[in-house]
Amino acid sequence: MHARSIDSLALDSYQRAARIILANHVVTRSYPDRIALPLIRRWATELREDLAELFGYRLEVTETTARLFPVLDQLDGGRPARTVAERVFDRRRYAYLALALAALGRAGDQITLSELAEQVGAYAEQVDGLELAPDRAGDRDAFVDAVGWLSARGAVTLADGDAGGWASDPEAGEALYDIDRSVVFALFRPPRALQHLHSVSGLLGDEATAADTRSPAAALAARRVRRALVEQPVVYAEDLEVAERTLLAQEKLVAEVELLTGLQGERRAEGVALIDSSGRLSDIRFPSTGTLAQVALLLAGEIADLVLDLDNPIARRPRPERPLTDLVEQLDSAIPSKTVFAPLSDTVDISAAQEDTEFEAEEPEIAEHPFVESSWIQETVRALTDRYGATFAAQWQADVPGLTAEVVSLLERLRLVVVVDGGLLILPVLARYRGAVVTVRTRAENELFVAPADVGDPVIADG
């Protein structure tokens, strides 16, 4: 592992490069910022070998792009693509994004937005249930969101005009884009030809050969645990196989990931979380600013107080089984079957792909977690709104049910809770946010103006 031999004065630079590529997977001259690509290029050789050794990932670095090819052990619906305005992509936007990449791959050096829309519309006609009609505002907005996602990553660069003007009136507005073909080709690089797959599960699995040929199963299990540490907010032991639980408990394995990323592992009996104080590896910063993050932290503190109240114990329940096949079936149902090339198609059975290990199988103990009813969550968020609502964003002040739903969704993405029928199961790591301290900044009587930093959110310190 190269990180062990890097001089201590340069190690921080190397760790920043590792965090950037692990967080973004595609780095260009402008994305996520202009210093990212030169930093990764500086450490390209060391990163390439360390990422392959620890995770089985493949890194390709060119003059204009850096592309990480991760290995997916499971499907994860918690990190969707988002628009520039932070709206989550829906199926239509994902479809337009894929078709726009196909069209840009066949285009020249420049293309107008209307020309790109025409080509994407022609491709969309070949997909059942999909259409791009420029005369419909909803279609135009979704298409512009997809192009905006590409523009943010440098695949296209606005040369003239305005995409918003075209979205408002395609007859009067227009936009001209320069195309960076190297970024276009770097963005879409699936591990297997999609036309050869009947199921999305064919994209899962370890592509690399285990480094330890004497014990390949143990080496692959170690890679899966390391991947979980950098891909998930929290790695709970109860979610792992017996062999992986043993590896997670080893100081050496967690220390390797800490050394590569520069993050600090927080160990508990229930699992391990890497604490990212840099904010360069996490796609969701928490605690953070903004109404949703602030209310989520407040709610987490209230839940922790409820759960830890020994005088009023609450009910406990096991986590429901949510097999991977549920999400697989949903995605597979959207695959246009006529696009599959049958002679070379294959179906991957995830359960059959599991290798035999040298560890004896054990019947895992079923853990139970505190259960909090939905009515209590709703009442608590309403009470928080009554107390601090004047500092909330205007859209949430009058929409407490919507605020509650978004806050619960955020806590679930952070793996602090599990949404079940009738309420929430509270996962162990939520306890680290107990005792949040709130200070609401107010304007003094002798102040005519309030500094920008003093307007808006309450100040919340993680206790």
Backbone hydrogen bonds, N-H to C=O, Kabsch-Sander energy under -0.5 kcal/mol:
donor,donor_aa,acceptor,acceptor_aa,energy
4,R,1,M,-1.2
5,S,2,H,-1.6
6,I,2,H,-0.7
10,A,7,D,-1.4
11,L,7,D,-1.3
12,D,8,S,-0.6
14,Y,10,A,-1.9
15,Q,11,L,-2.7
16,R,12,D,-2.2
17,A,13,S,-1.9
18,A,14,Y,-2.1
19,R,15,Q,-2.4
20,I,16,R,-2.2
21,I,17,A,-2.1
22,L,18,A,-2.1
23,A,19,R,-1.9
24,N,20,I,-1.9
25,H,21,I,-2.1
26,V,24,N,-2.4
27,V,66,A,-2.7
28,T,31,Y,-2.4
29,R,64,T,-0.6
36,A,33,D,-0.7
37,L,33,D,-0.6
39,L,35,I,-1.4
40,I,36,A,-2.2
41,R,37,L,-2.8
42,R,38,P,-1.7
43,W,39,L,-1.1
44,A,41,R,-1.0
47,L,43,W,-2.9
48,R,44,A,-2.6
49,E,45,T,-1.7
50,D,46,E,-2.5
51,L,47,L,-2.8
52,A,48,R,-1.4
53,E,49,E,-2.2
54,L,50,D,-2.7
55,F,51,L,-1.8
56,G,51,L,-0.8
56,G,52,A,-0.8
57,Y,51,L,-1.7
58,R,69,F,-1.7
60,E,67,R,-2.7
62,T,65,T,-3.3
66,A,27,V,-2.2
67,R,60,E,-3.3
68,L,25,H,-3.3
69,F,58,R,-3.3
72,L,70,P,-0.6
73,D,71,V,-0.6
79,R,76,D,-0.5
83,T,87,R,-2.8
86,E,83,T,-2.1
89,F,81,A,-2.9
94,Y,90,D,-2.2
95,A,91,R,-2.3
96,Y,92,R,-2.6
97,L,93,R,-2.3
98,A,94,Y,-2.3
99,L,95,A,-2.5
100,A,96,Y,-2.5
101,L,97,L,-2.0
102,A,98,A,-1.7
103,A,99,L,-2.3
104,L,100,A,-2.7
105,G,101,L,-1.9
106,R,102,A,-0.5
106,R,103,A,-1.1
107,A,104,L,-0.9
111,I,177,Y,-2.1
113,L,175,A,-2.6
116,L,112,T,-2.4
117,A,113,L,-2.5
118,E,114,S,-2.2
119,Q,115,E,-2.2
120,V,116,L,-2.7
121,G,117,A,-2.6
122,A,118,E,-1.9
123,Y,119,Q,-2.2
124,A,120,V,-2.6
125,E,121,G,-1.3
126,Q,123,Y,-1.5
127,V,124,A,-1.8
128,D,126,Q,-0.5
130,L,127,V,-1.9
133,A,131,E,-0.5
136,R,133,A,-2.4
137,A,135,D,-0.5
140,R,136,R,-2.0
141,D,137,A,-2.7
142,A,138,G,-2.0
143,F,139,D,-2.4
144,V,140,R,-2.6
145,D,141,D,-2.0
146,A,142,A,-1.8
147,V,143,F,-2.3
148,G,144,V,-2.5
149,W,145,D,-1.8
150,L,146,A,-1.7
151,S,147,V,-2.6
152,A,148,G,-2.3
153,R,149,W,-0.9
154,G,151,S,-1.2
155,A,150,L,-2.1
156,V,150,L,-0.6
157,T,178,D,-2.3
159,A,176,L,-3.4
160,D,176,L,-1.6
162,D,174,E,-2.2
166,W,162,D,-1.4
167,A,163,A,-2.3
168,S,164,G,-1.9
169,D,165,G,-2.4
172,A,169,D,-1.0
173,G,169,D,-3.0
176,L,160,D,-3.3
177,Y,111,I,-2.6
178,D,157,T,-3.0
179,I,109,D,-3.0
180,D,155,A,-2.7
181,R,179,I,-0.9
183,V,180,D,-0.6
184,V,180,D,-2.0
185,F,181,R,-2.5
186,A,182,S,-1.5
187,L,183,V,-2.1
188,F,184,V,-1.2
189,R,187,L,-0.9
196,H,193,A,-1.8
197,L,194,L,-1.8
198,H,346,D,-1.4
202,G,199,S,-1.6
203,L,200,V,-2.1
204,L,201,S,-1.5
205,G,72,L,-2.3
207,E,205,G,-0.6
213,T,211,A,-1.1
215,S,212,D,-1.1
219,A,215,S,-2.0
220,L,216,P,-2.5
221,A,217,A,-2.2
222,A,218,A,-2.1
223,R,219,A,-1.9
224,R,220,L,-2.1
225,V,221,A,-2.0
226,R,222,A,-2.4
227,R,223,R,-2.7
228,A,224,R,-2.1
229,L,225,V,-1.9
230,V,226,R,-1.5
231,E,227,R,-1.7
232,Q,228,A,-2.2
235,V,272,V,-2.8
236,Y,234,V,-0.7
237,A,270,E,-3.0
239,D,236,Y,-1.5
240,L,237,A,-1.7
245,R,241,E,-2.3
246,T,242,V,-1.8
247,L,243,A,-1.6
248,L,244,E,-2.5
249,A,245,R,-1.5
250,Q,247,L,-1.5
254,V,250,Q,-1.4
255,A,251,E,-2.4
256,E,252,K,-1.8
257,V,253,L,-1.3
258,E,254,V,-2.3
259,L,255,A,-2.4
260,L,256,E,-1.9
261,T,257,V,-2.4
262,G,258,E,-2.6
264,Q,275,I,-1.3
265,G,263,L,-0.5
266,E,273,A,-3.6
267,R,265,G,-0.7
268,R,271,G,-2.7
271,G,268,R,-0.8
272,V,235,V,-2.1
273,A,266,E,-1.9
275,I,264,Q,-2.9
275,I,273,A,-0.6
276,D,274,L,-0.6
277,S,275,I,-0.9
294,Q,290,G,-2.4
295,V,291,T,-2.9
296,A,292,L,-2.4
297,L,293,A,-2.0
298,L,294,Q,-2.2
299,L,295,V,-3.0
300,A,296,A,-2.5
301,G,297,L,-2.1
302,E,298,L,-2.1
303,I,299,L,-2.8
304,A,300,A,-2.5
305,D,301,G,-2.1
306,L,302,E,-2.0
307,V,303,I,-2.9
308,L,304,A,-2.5
309,D,306,L,-0.9
310,L,308,L,-1.1
312,N,309,D,-1.1
317,R,369,H,-2.8
319,R,367,A,-0.7
326,D,323,P,-1.7
327,L,323,P,-0.5
328,V,324,L,-2.1
329,E,325,T,-2.7
330,Q,326,D,-1.6
331,L,327,L,-2.3
332,D,328,V,-3.0
333,S,329,E,-1.8
334,A,331,L,-1.4
335,I,332,D,-1.4
337,S,335,I,-0.9
339,T,336,P,-2.1
340,V,337,S,-1.3
341,F,195,Q,-3.7
342,A,340,V,-1.2
344,L,341,F,-1.2
345,S,342,A,-1.3
346,D,196,H,-2.4
349,D,347,T,-0.5
350,I,348,V,-0.8
353,A,349,D,-1.4
354,Q,350,I,-0.5
354,Q,351,S,-0.8
367,A,365,E,-0.7
369,H,317,R,-3.6
371,F,315,A,-2.9
372,V,424,L,-2.8
374,S,422,G,-2.6
377,I,373,E,-1.7
378,Q,374,S,-2.7
379,E,375,S,-2.3
380,T,376,W,-2.3
381,V,377,I,-2.4
382,R,378,Q,-2.0
383,A,379,E,-2.2
384,L,380,T,-2.4
385,T,381,V,-2.2
386,D,382,R,-2.4
387,R,383,A,-1.7
388,Y,384,L,-3.1
389,G,385,T,-2.2
391,T,388,Y,-2.3
392,F,389,G,-1.4
396,W,393,A,-1.7
397,Q,393,A,-1.1
398,A,394,A,-0.7
399,D,396,W,-0.9
403,L,399,D,-2.5
404,T,400,V,-2.7
405,A,401,P,-2.2
406,E,402,G,-2.2
407,V,403,L,-2.4
408,V,404,T,-2.5
409,S,405,A,-2.1
410,L,406,E,-2.1
411,L,407,V,-2.3
412,E,408,V,-2.1
413,R,409,S,-2.2
414,L,410,L,-1.7
415,R,412,E,-1.6
416,L,411,L,-2.6
417,V,411,L,-0.9
418,V,425,L,-2.2
420,V,423,G,-2.4
423,G,420,V,-1.8
424,L,372,V,-2.8
425,L,418,V,-2.8
426,I,370,P,-2.6
427,L,416,L,-2.3
427,L,425,L,-0.6
430,L,427,L,-1.6
431,A,428,P,-1.9
432,R,429,V,-1.7
433,Y,430,L,-2.0
434,R,431,A,-1.5
436,A,433,Y,-0.5
437,V,461,A,-1.7
439,T,459,V,-2.4
441,R,439,T,-0.6
447,E,444,A,-1.9
454,D,451,A,-2.6
455,V,452,P,-1.4
457,D,455,V,-0.7
459,V,439,T,-2.8
460,I,458,P,-0.6
461,A,437,V,-2.2
463,G,461,A,-0.6
